[in-house]
Amino acid sequence: MATTATIAAAIAAKNRPTIPSGFPTRAPGRASRPTPLVFPDDEYDDDPILREAASRPRRSSTVSADSDSEDSPHSPVLSALDSSAALILVHDENDNANDHFEFSDDETGEDDDIVSPVFEIRRTSIPALPSLSILLYLLSPYLKLGTLNVLGSAEGVPLKHSLPALFGLAIMSAFSRQLWYLLARYLKKADIMEVFCDAFAKARGKERQRRIIRTTVKVCTAIVNALLAIVYLHESANSLLPLLSDSIFARIFIGMLFSVLILYLSTAQSLASKRVLWASWLSILSFLVWYSCVIYAHAKGKLPHEGGWFSTQPSSWQAIFMIAFAFTTTSTLPLYASLKSGTNKLISTAKTPRSRSFRILSLLSTFLATALILPLVIFAAKPNIPASRDIPPSSQAVPKFPKPSSPEGIRIALASLSSATLLLAVPQAILTVPAIPLRLGLGRTGNVPRTLTSLLIIFLATLLSFIRSSFIAHLFTPLNIALVVFTLLSTYFLPAFLHISVHFFKRPLAIVIPRTPLLQTSSSNGNGASPNGDPGPSSVSGLASGALGETQRGMPDELLQRKERALQKKQFKKRIVWDVGAWVQVWLCAAGVVVGFSLLWSS
């Protein structure tokens, strides 16, 4: 048997093709590994250890077959280049497997527009929208009820009080949107229900808590959006009805007309519908026309006197709360998911254009809103008051069709345009109402149909807006207060509170660099022989590079640790800014709640 094995080995050695000197040998049937990449040395100018490691000579391609084999997990060349081999992302062991959103993580956090196969959005409440539509829906909440009432609420308030409030609240609103964006990227979820579940009920065995959290978030979101729709329609009717005759038929006709229009727009599938987009653009256009009329009336000294939204006597605190209400926003996370789902159509590692950056769109919308509200604050602080402003015009002095440039014509134009602005914003509020869960019995659950929810909201809004009753008139005072409180808390307090809960009271995600054992490889054999025992042509080079391989084996862990420390230090500096800002915003919200309730108690 030994003789037969010896003869077979001799025949195999004779038939083996001759490999020229200088070429690497490899095991039969194995594909050759591509040439290692050579990194430029200028990448490590700031780190002497990295520069020293990069300047060391790379291992030659004439190493022995066993050291160049793909089966060698601790090859110095492979481990030096493939830094991710020893880099492990450790998740919480109780991580939920049913994540609806997965986003790519870039180390620097400088750009959120890298699209990769890791980025996956399985389901969004808003379909994919282009950048211009995202900007429209980010800007639209800023130019609604709060902005329309800034003139009356901040009238006579000194600029030393109103201007700091304007810029400070604009920064807080943009900061809150950025916190939502950072939470979505950190938790890899762009749904507010899943963010709450990840923050407060992530561990296994908490299915009941997660179900309660999802139901609570859905109900609260539905209440806020329904209140927005009802109050928008009520204020739209209050602006327009005083211009018409005090007849019950006029109220019925206007109420039916408004209801049919809202019903037609609200039966769209989502915010991506063309009719909803056109309605939102028309709402912005009507606001810009109203804005132009305000500028013209102030320049001519014909700006009509309007009382505050809550009271007829303006004050500094009322002006601050109205500016804060003007900068409230909704649907930040759904819009971010919509923008990202549109980016996910083309899988690429290239950066998308800046026009598809959510942060840039958010900052641009906040900047445009601040630029538009600033003149209103100045006009309110320094009104160009006509001499006859406090003298109400008599019915005989006012013509039936007043001139557009007359004070009465300007008043009619402002009221009509503000009514159109709020009316066209009602469908957007209705379409963002989530599906309400409903228990069907026998352990089954379902959702209330969206059409039924829309019909119910439209019916309540029409009933409360066009029926004259002292009870309904007094009912809207607590409804308005509840709307302001809910929107202020959801805009300024909630993202800061979630940021603090996630980053201060939970175990963070960590990148762990394990200590890989230095396994003995065949390239470091004393004789430098190949796996089959035959000395190959590259045995001399394998012996020569053995000492170099032993030295380089310890380098990857050290390099990864240096890179990880540098990354953590860089991210820590950024985290300080966001953490301090979140705590400051929470305390400011707490102070605002105390001041608000004290004002309500004193009034």
MIZAPA-806655 format. One line per 10 residues: number of its first residue (from 0); for each residue x, y negated, z negated of C-alpha. Coordinates in nm, 3 decimals, padded with zeros to 5 digits. Layout:
<recs>
NUM = X:Y:Z | ...;
</recs>
This chain:
<recs>
0 = 00.000:00.000:00.000 | 00.280:-00.235:-00.082 | 00.448:-00.154:00.250 | 00.125:-00.222:00.438 | 00.078:-00.558:00.260 | 00.440:-00.651:00.339 | 00.397:-00.567:00.708 | 00.069:-00.767:00.725 | 00.234:-01.069:00.563 | 00.525:-01.050:00.808;
10 = 00.290:-01.033:01.108 | 00.089:-01.329:00.976 | 00.407:-01.532:00.923 | 00.525:-01.449:01.275 | 00.194:-01.550:01.435 | 00.173:-01.872:01.233 | 00.218:-02.177:01.461 | 00.535:-02.370:01.408 | 00.478:-02.712:01.256 | 00.731:-02.979:01.353;
20 = 00.932:-03.137:01.082 | 00.780:-03.450:00.935 | 00.419:-03.334:00.976 | 00.216:-03.239:00.671 | 00.093:-02.889:00.627 | -00.258:-02.806:00.519 | -00.457:-02.501:00.433 | -00.635:-02.328:00.724 | -00.990:-02.436:00.787 | -00.958:-02.760:00.591;
30 = -01.004:-03.098:00.749 | -00.721:-03.342:00.712 | -00.778:-03.635:00.482 | -00.773:-03.981:00.645 | -00.477:-04.208:00.598 | -00.494:-04.390:00.265 | -00.584:-04.758:00.274 | -00.312:-05.006:00.191 | -00.434:-05.296:-00.023 | -00.265:-05.634:00.008;
40 = -00.052:-05.736:-00.283 | -00.200:-06.085:-00.313 | -00.511:-05.940:-00.479 | -00.313:-05.882:-00.797 | -00.132:-06.214:-00.827 | -00.321:-06.300:-01.144 | -00.248:-05.971:-01.320 | 00.116:-05.863:-01.365 | 00.027:-05.502:-01.450 | -00.195:-05.464:-01.146;
50 = 00.069:-05.627:-00.928 | 00.335:-05.395:-01.063 | 00.120:-05.090:-00.998 | 00.030:-05.206:-00.649 | 00.396:-05.271:-00.564 | 00.500:-04.916:-00.643 | 00.573:-04.704:-00.335 | 00.278:-04.504:-00.206 | 00.319:-04.134:-00.180 | 00.437:-04.024:00.158;
60 = 00.217:-03.824:00.390 | 00.481:-03.550:00.392 | 00.379:-03.413:00.055 | 00.320:-03.045:00.016 | 00.001:-02.878:00.128 | -00.134:-02.823:-00.219 | -00.090:-03.184:-00.330 | -00.256:-03.311:-00.013 | -00.543:-03.071:-00.040 | -00.894:-03.195:-00.107;
70 = -00.924:-02.941:-00.387 | -00.675:-03.133:-00.596 | -00.889:-03.364:-00.811 | -00.589:-03.525:-00.975 | -00.389:-03.604:-00.667 | -00.199:-03.926:-00.736 | -00.296:-04.076:-00.401 | -00.664:-03.990:-00.437 | -00.694:-04.100:-00.796 | -00.507:-04.421:-00.732;
80 = -00.738:-04.517:-00.447 | -01.069:-04.369:-00.558 | -01.112:-04.572:-00.874 | -01.475:-04.468:-00.906 | -01.371:-04.109:-00.975 | -01.303:-04.197:-01.338 | -01.567:-04.470:-01.363 | -01.897:-04.353:-01.508 | -02.212:-04.561:-01.561 | -02.374:-04.436:-01.880;
90 = -02.750:-04.487:-01.899 | -02.975:-04.438:-02.195 | -03.054:-04.071:-02.237 | -03.421:-04.164:-02.264 | -03.423:-04.347:-01.933 | -03.756:-04.331:-01.758 | -03.741:-04.126:-01.443 | -04.043:-04.291:-01.285 | -03.890:-04.629:-01.214 | -04.080:-04.814:-00.947;
100 = -03.797:-05.047:-00.855 | -03.427:-04.994:-00.812 | -03.193:-05.278:-00.730 | -02.829:-05.292:-00.644 | -02.588:-05.414:-00.907 | -02.297:-05.621:-00.800 | -02.019:-05.669:-01.048 | -01.977:-06.041:-01.021 | -02.345:-06.130:-01.022 | -02.273:-06.414:-00.783;
110 = -02.503:-06.294:-00.508 | -02.828:-06.106:-00.524 | -02.863:-06.050:-00.153 | -02.658:-05.738:-00.092 | -02.885:-05.472:00.052 | -02.788:-05.111:00.000 | -02.961:-04.773:-00.010 | -02.962:-04.802:-00.391 | -03.203:-05.094:-00.358 | -03.546:-04.936:-00.337;
120 = -03.892:-05.076:-00.391 | -04.161:-04.812:-00.373 | -04.460:-05.033:-00.449 | -04.522:-05.406:-00.476 | -04.831:-05.605:-00.567 | -04.742:-05.855:-00.293 | -04.633:-05.720:00.048 | -04.309:-05.829:00.210 | -04.315:-06.200:00.291 | -04.073:-06.425:00.479;
130 = -03.864:-06.681:00.296 | -04.089:-06.973:00.392 | -04.396:-06.802:00.246 | -04.205:-06.719:-00.073 | -04.106:-07.087:-00.102 | -04.470:-07.183:-00.047 | -04.594:-06.962:-00.332 | -04.311:-07.075:-00.559 | -04.388:-07.443:-00.497 | -04.767:-07.422:-00.494;
140 = -04.828:-07.384:-00.874 | -04.623:-07.699:-00.939 | -04.852:-07.921:-00.729 | -05.188:-07.841:-00.880 | -05.390:-07.943:-01.184 | -05.103:-08.056:-01.407 | -04.945:-08.282:-01.145 | -05.281:-08.429:-01.045 | -05.342:-08.535:-01.407 | -04.996:-08.682:-01.478;
150 = -05.109:-09.032:-01.379 | -05.394:-09.041:-01.629 | -05.216:-08.859:-01.912 | -04.887:-09.052:-01.895 | -05.034:-09.396:-01.838 | -04.846:-09.657:-02.037 | -04.595:-09.403:-02.174 | -04.242:-09.554:-02.174 | -03.992:-09.406:-01.932 | -03.753:-09.333:-02.220;
160 = -04.004:-09.068:-02.330 | -04.142:-08.942:-02.000 | -03.823:-08.916:-01.792 | -03.629:-08.692:-02.037 | -03.940:-08.478:-02.069 | -03.969:-08.451:-01.691 | -03.609:-08.346:-01.627 | -03.587:-08.127:-01.937 | -03.905:-07.934:-01.854 | -03.798:-07.895:-01.491;
170 = -03.472:-07.737:-01.611 | -03.661:-07.513:-01.852 | -03.895:-07.396:-01.577 | -03.607:-07.312:-01.343 | -03.425:-07.146:-01.633 | -03.730:-06.931:-01.711 | -03.752:-06.812:-01.351 | -03.382:-06.728:-01.361 | -03.436:-06.525:-01.678 | -03.710:-06.324:-01.504;
180 = -03.475:-06.266:-01.214 | -03.191:-06.152:-01.441 | -03.421:-05.918:-01.633 | -03.537:-05.761:-01.308 | -03.179:-05.702:-01.194 | -03.057:-05.575:-01.530 | -03.348:-05.337:-01.591 | -03.388:-05.253:-01.220 | -03.759:-05.327:-01.245 | -03.954:-05.609:-01.082;
190 = -04.287:-05.546:-01.251 | -04.371:-05.726:-01.574 | -04.547:-05.417:-01.713 | -04.239:-05.201:-01.659 | -04.016:-05.472:-01.808 | -04.229:-05.469:-02.125 | -04.226:-05.088:-02.136 | -03.850:-05.079:-02.094 | -03.804:-05.338:-02.367 | -04.038:-05.193:-02.631;
200 = -04.132:-04.833:-02.543 | -03.861:-04.674:-02.335 | -03.781:-04.362:-02.537 | -03.937:-04.025:-02.477 | -04.255:-03.942:-02.659 | -04.391:-04.297:-02.629 | -04.633:-04.240:-02.343 | -04.923:-04.371:-02.551 | -04.735:-04.692:-02.638 | -04.645:-04.743:-02.274;
210 = -05.006:-04.694:-02.171 | -05.120:-04.949:-02.429 | -04.854:-05.198:-02.316 | -04.950:-05.163:-01.950 | -05.318:-05.210:-02.027 | -05.250:-05.512:-02.249 | -05.028:-05.680:-01.991 | -05.282:-05.620:-01.715 | -05.569:-05.761:-01.921 | -05.370:-06.069:-02.030;
220 = -05.256:-06.137:-01.673 | -05.612:-06.101:-01.548 | -05.742:-06.341:-01.816 | -05.484:-06.608:-01.732 | -05.543:-06.589:-01.356 | -05.920:-06.581:-01.402 | -05.899:-06.890:-01.625 | -05.691:-07.063:-01.358 | -05.952:-06.988:-01.092 | -06.244:-07.099:-01.312;
230 = -06.078:-07.422:-01.427 | -05.957:-07.506:-01.075 | -06.309:-07.474:-00.936 | -06.461:-07.665:-01.229 | -06.219:-07.957:-01.190 | -06.267:-07.954:-00.814 | -06.643:-07.984:-00.862 | -06.604:-08.255:-01.127 | -06.395:-08.461:-00.885 | -06.638:-08.433:-00.596;
240 = -06.987:-08.428:-00.751 | -06.977:-08.784:-00.896 | -06.935:-08.912:-00.540 | -07.260:-08.750:-00.428 | -07.618:-08.818:-00.521 | -07.731:-08.691:-00.858 | -07.965:-08.436:-00.704 | -08.005:-08.072:-00.793 | -08.015:-07.984:-00.424 | -07.678:-08.148:-00.367;
250 = -07.529:-07.942:-00.648 | -07.679:-07.622:-00.511 | -07.558:-07.696:-00.159 | -07.203:-07.783:-00.267 | -07.194:-07.483:-00.501 | -07.302:-07.243:-00.226 | -07.056:-07.396:00.020 | -06.767:-07.363:-00.223 | -06.867:-07.008:-00.318 | -06.884:-06.887:00.042;
260 = -06.546:-07.043:00.124 | -06.377:-06.893:-00.182 | -06.541:-06.555:-00.122 | -06.415:-06.548:00.236 | -06.060:-06.634:00.131 | -06.058:-06.407:-00.174 | -06.163:-06.094:00.014 | -05.824:-06.082:00.184 | -05.603:-05.785:00.111 | -05.320:-05.981:-00.050;
270 = -05.128:-06.307:-00.045 | -04.971:-06.196:00.285 | -05.303:-06.249:00.464 | -05.299:-06.529:00.720 | -05.611:-06.696:00.587 | -05.464:-06.714:00.236 | -05.138:-06.852:00.373 | -05.326:-07.114:00.573 | -05.533:-07.208:00.268 | -05.215:-07.250:00.060;
280 = -05.055:-07.465:00.329 | -05.370:-07.678:00.352 | -05.365:-07.717:-00.027 | -05.007:-07.847:-00.009 | -05.103:-08.075:00.281 | -05.401:-08.220:00.095 | -05.178:-08.284:-00.206 | -04.926:-08.469:00.013 | -05.205:-08.684:00.159 | -05.332:-08.753:-00.195;
290 = -04.974:-08.840:-00.291 | -04.948:-09.087:-00.002 | -05.275:-09.249:-00.107 | -05.143:-09.289:-00.462 | -04.828:-09.460:-00.335 | -05.034:-09.692:-00.113 | -05.281:-09.774:-00.391 | -05.002:-09.848:-00.638 | -04.825:-10.072:-00.389 | -05.147:-10.267:-00.322;
300 = -05.252:-10.283:-00.686 | -05.565:-10.076:-00.621 | -05.484:-09.759:-00.813 | -05.803:-09.665:-01.003 | -05.799:-09.612:-01.376 | -05.826:-09.248:-01.480 | -05.834:-09.111:-01.830 | -05.635:-08.816:-01.955 | -05.744:-08.459:-01.900 | -05.800:-08.384:-02.269;
310 = -05.880:-08.734:-02.391 | -05.933:-09.076:-02.245 | -05.653:-09.226:-02.456 | -05.310:-09.142:-02.311 | -05.021:-09.076:-02.546 | -04.659:-08.965:-02.532 | -04.737:-08.615:-02.658 | -05.022:-08.574:-02.413 | -04.790:-08.683:-02.131 | -04.523:-08.433:-02.239;
320 = -04.772:-08.146:-02.258 | -04.919:-08.239:-01.919 | -04.574:-08.246:-01.757 | -04.498:-07.910:-01.919 | -04.826:-07.775:-01.781 | -04.735:-07.910:-01.436 | -04.416:-07.699:-01.435 | -04.588:-07.375:-01.534 | -04.557:-07.093:-01.285 | -04.696:-06.746:-01.225;
330 = -04.611:-06.434:-01.022 | -04.235:-06.482:-01.038 | -04.147:-06.111:-01.048 | -04.399:-06.005:-00.778 | -04.262:-06.274:-00.546 | -03.907:-06.157:-00.614 | -04.008:-05.797:-00.535 | -04.182:-05.916:-00.219 | -03.870:-06.096:-00.102 | -03.653:-05.793:-00.175;
340 = -03.889:-05.547:-00.009 | -03.860:-05.753:00.309 | -03.481:-05.739:00.283 | -03.484:-05.361:00.233 | -03.597:-05.292:00.589 | -03.242:-05.307:00.718 | -03.003:-05.101:00.509 | -02.672:-05.279:00.516 | -02.391:-05.377:00.287 | -02.363:-05.719:00.449;
350 = -02.489:-06.023:00.265 | -02.821:-06.159:00.380 | -02.861:-06.527:00.466 | -02.887:-06.785:00.192 | -03.242:-06.852:00.302 | -03.341:-06.515:00.151 | -03.178:-06.580:-00.185 | -03.445:-06.589:-00.454 | -03.239:-06.814:-00.677 | -03.195:-07.072:-00.403;
360 = -03.565:-07.065:-00.317 | -03.658:-07.101:-00.685 | -03.422:-07.394:-00.739 | -03.540:-07.558:-00.417 | -03.905:-07.536:-00.520 | -03.827:-07.682:-00.864 | -03.624:-07.964:-00.709 | -03.904:-08.052:-00.465 | -04.162:-08.053:-00.743 | -03.944:-08.275:-00.963;
370 = -03.889:-08.518:-00.675 | -04.264:-08.540:-00.617 | -04.364:-08.578:-00.983 | -04.097:-08.841:-01.061 | -04.276:-09.131:-00.881 | -04.602:-09.039:-01.054 | -04.433:-09.070:-01.393 | -04.290:-09.407:-01.293 | -04.627:-09.528:-01.162 | -04.793:-09.422:-01.488;
380 = -04.534:-09.604:-01.699 | -04.547:-09.922:-01.489 | -04.892:-09.943:-01.333 | -04.962:-10.217:-01.081 | -05.289:-10.316:-01.247 | -05.539:-10.527:-01.052 | -05.717:-10.805:-01.237 | -06.060:-10.652:-01.186 | -05.968:-10.294:-01.281 | -06.172:-10.284:-01.600;
390 = -06.480:-10.439:-01.439 | -06.698:-10.155:-01.306 | -06.840:-10.238:-00.967 | -07.216:-10.269:-00.949 | -07.421:-10.051:-00.718 | -07.526:-10.356:-00.512 | -07.167:-10.474:-00.464 | -07.044:-10.139:-00.339 | -07.130:-10.079:00.028 | -07.270:-09.747:00.140;
400 = -06.963:-09.677:00.351 | -06.675:-09.862:00.186 | -06.364:-09.954:00.377 | -06.075:-09.706:00.339 | -05.847:-09.982:00.208 | -06.095:-10.102:-00.054 | -06.065:-09.987:-00.418 | -06.382:-09.781:-00.384 | -06.259:-09.622:-00.062 | -05.928:-09.532:-00.226;
410 = -06.110:-09.385:-00.524 | -06.326:-09.169:-00.298 | -06.024:-09.055:-00.097 | -05.825:-08.961:-00.409 | -06.117:-08.769:-00.559 | -06.190:-08.582:-00.235 | -05.826:-08.488:-00.176 | -05.771:-08.370:-00.532 | -06.089:-08.162:-00.505 | -05.966:-08.001:-00.182;
420 = -05.624:-07.933:-00.335 | -05.773:-07.742:-00.628 | -06.042:-07.567:-00.425 | -05.791:-07.418:-00.180 | -05.579:-07.294:-00.472 | -05.856:-07.077:-00.618 | -05.803:-06.777:-00.381 | -05.435:-06.752:-00.473 | -05.527:-06.727:-00.841 | -05.796:-06.464:-00.775;
430 = -05.574:-06.246:-00.555 | -05.305:-06.228:-00.823 | -05.547:-06.071:-01.073 | -05.422:-05.714:-01.129 | -05.643:-05.408:-01.118 | -05.817:-05.368:-01.453 | -05.790:-05.012:-01.593 | -06.117:-04.840:-01.675 | -06.173:-04.522:-01.877 | -06.409:-04.291:-01.690;
440 = -06.451:-04.028:-01.961 | -06.326:-03.671:-01.991 | -05.970:-03.796:-02.006 | -05.994:-03.965:-01.665 | -05.896:-04.324:-01.597 | -05.943:-04.551:-01.299 | -05.934:-04.914:-01.195 | -06.210:-05.166:-01.146 | -06.241:-05.240:-00.771 | -06.074:-05.564:-00.671;
450 = -06.382:-05.678:-00.480 | -06.597:-05.644:-00.790 | -06.343:-05.838:-00.996 | -06.330:-06.118:-00.737 | -06.709:-06.139:-00.719 | -06.736:-06.158:-01.097 | -06.477:-06.437:-01.121 | -06.638:-06.635:-00.838 | -06.983:-06.597:-00.996 | -06.861:-06.717:-01.337;
460 = -06.667:-07.006:-01.183 | -06.965:-07.121:-00.978 | -07.204:-07.083:-01.270 | -06.984:-07.283:-01.506 | -06.899:-07.551:-01.249 | -07.230:-07.644:-01.088 | -07.485:-07.596:-01.365 | -07.529:-07.905:-01.579 | -07.549:-07.816:-01.946 | -07.415:-07.964:-02.266;
470 = -07.310:-07.617:-02.379 | -07.102:-07.563:-02.065 | -06.952:-07.910:-02.099 | -06.838:-07.832:-02.453 | -06.728:-07.481:-02.354 | -06.460:-07.608:-02.118 | -06.269:-07.785:-02.393 | -06.153:-07.460:-02.559 | -06.114:-07.298:-02.215 | -05.879:-07.575:-02.104;
480 = -05.681:-07.550:-02.427 | -05.657:-07.171:-02.394 | -05.539:-07.203:-02.034 | -05.267:-07.452:-02.128 | -05.148:-07.239:-02.422 | -05.140:-06.915:-02.222 | -04.959:-07.065:-01.923 | -04.705:-07.247:-02.140 | -04.624:-06.932:-02.338 | -04.601:-06.712:-02.028;
490 = -04.376:-06.961:-01.849 | -04.136:-07.080:-02.119 | -04.155:-06.845:-02.417 | -04.211:-06.498:-02.272 | -03.898:-06.464:-02.051 | -03.672:-06.601:-02.324 | -03.826:-06.365:-02.581 | -03.781:-06.063:-02.351 | -03.422:-06.165:-02.277 | -03.341:-06.179:-02.648;
500 = -03.519:-05.849:-02.715 | -03.336:-05.665:-02.437 | -02.987:-05.804:-02.496 | -02.980:-05.837:-02.876 | -03.190:-05.550:-03.011 | -03.123:-05.273:-02.762 | -02.819:-05.068:-02.676 | -02.673:-05.218:-02.358 | -02.568:-05.031:-02.050 | -02.199:-04.946:-02.072;
510 = -01.927:-04.848:-01.828 | -01.715:-04.579:-01.992 | -01.374:-04.477:-01.858 | -01.312:-04.121:-01.980 | -00.969:-03.986:-02.053 | -00.914:-03.727:-01.780 | -00.669:-03.452:-01.882 | -00.346:-03.430:-01.689 | -00.394:-03.095:-01.524 | -00.096:-02.916:-01.379;
520 = -00.099:-02.932:-01.000 | 00.087:-02.712:-00.760 | 00.283:-03.008:-00.629 | 00.469:-03.022:-00.958 | 00.586:-02.660:-00.947 | 00.947:-02.604:-01.012 | 01.008:-02.449:-00.672 | 00.767:-02.667:-00.478 | 00.616:-02.362:-00.309 | 00.291:-02.362:-00.124;
530 = -00.014:-02.175:-00.262 | 00.063:-01.856:-00.069 | 00.418:-01.841:-00.204 | 00.594:-01.941:00.118 | 00.822:-02.243:00.107 | 00.680:-02.488:00.357 | 00.868:-02.754:00.552 | 00.750:-03.023:00.310 | 00.871:-02.856:-00.009 | 01.167:-03.091:-00.039;
540 = 00.949:-03.400:-00.015 | 00.706:-03.242:-00.263 | 00.989:-03.194:-00.512 | 01.112:-03.547:-00.455 | 00.772:-03.699:-00.518 | 00.693:-03.486:-00.823 | 00.832:-03.734:-01.071 | 00.654:-04.020:-00.893 | 00.325:-03.828:-00.907 | 00.365:-03.766:-01.280;
550 = 00.419:-04.141:-01.331 | 00.127:-04.244:-01.116 | -00.118:-04.002:-01.276 | -00.148:-04.219:-01.584 | -00.205:-04.538:-01.386 | -00.570:-04.511:-01.273 | -00.709:-04.511:-01.627 | -00.500:-04.811:-01.721 | -00.593:-04.999:-01.405 | -00.961:-04.928:-01.453;
560 = -00.944:-05.042:-01.812 | -00.777:-05.366:-01.709 | -01.036:-05.426:-01.439 | -01.320:-05.344:-01.677 | -01.185:-05.578:-01.946 | -01.147:-05.860:-01.695 | -01.502:-05.802:-01.569 | -01.647:-05.790:-01.919 | -01.466:-06.110:-02.014 | -01.602:-06.286:-01.708;
570 = -01.956:-06.162:-01.768 | -01.935:-06.246:-02.138 | -01.878:-06.613:-02.060 | -02.190:-06.616:-01.845 | -02.391:-06.427:-02.105 | -02.311:-06.691:-02.366 | -02.482:-06.956:-02.151 | -02.794:-06.746:-02.095 | -02.814:-06.630:-02.458 | -02.778:-06.981:-02.600;
580 = -03.031:-07.114:-02.348 | -03.280:-06.840:-02.435 | -03.254:-06.910:-02.809 | -03.287:-07.286:-02.755 | -03.593:-07.234:-02.537 | -03.756:-07.009:-02.796 | -03.706:-07.268:-03.070 | -03.836:-07.547:-02.845 | -04.147:-07.341:-02.771 | -04.199:-07.282:-03.143;
590 = -04.169:-07.655:-03.210 | -04.411:-07.729:-02.926 | -04.668:-07.488:-03.071 | -04.643:-07.658:-03.410 | -04.681:-08.005:-03.260 | -04.969:-07.897:-03.038 | -05.171:-07.745:-03.319 | -05.102:-08.046:-03.541 | -05.236:-08.275:-03.267 | -05.545:-08.060:-03.227;
600 = -05.598:-08.058:-03.602 | -05.561:-08.436:-03.630 | -05.801:-08.496:-03.343;
</recs>
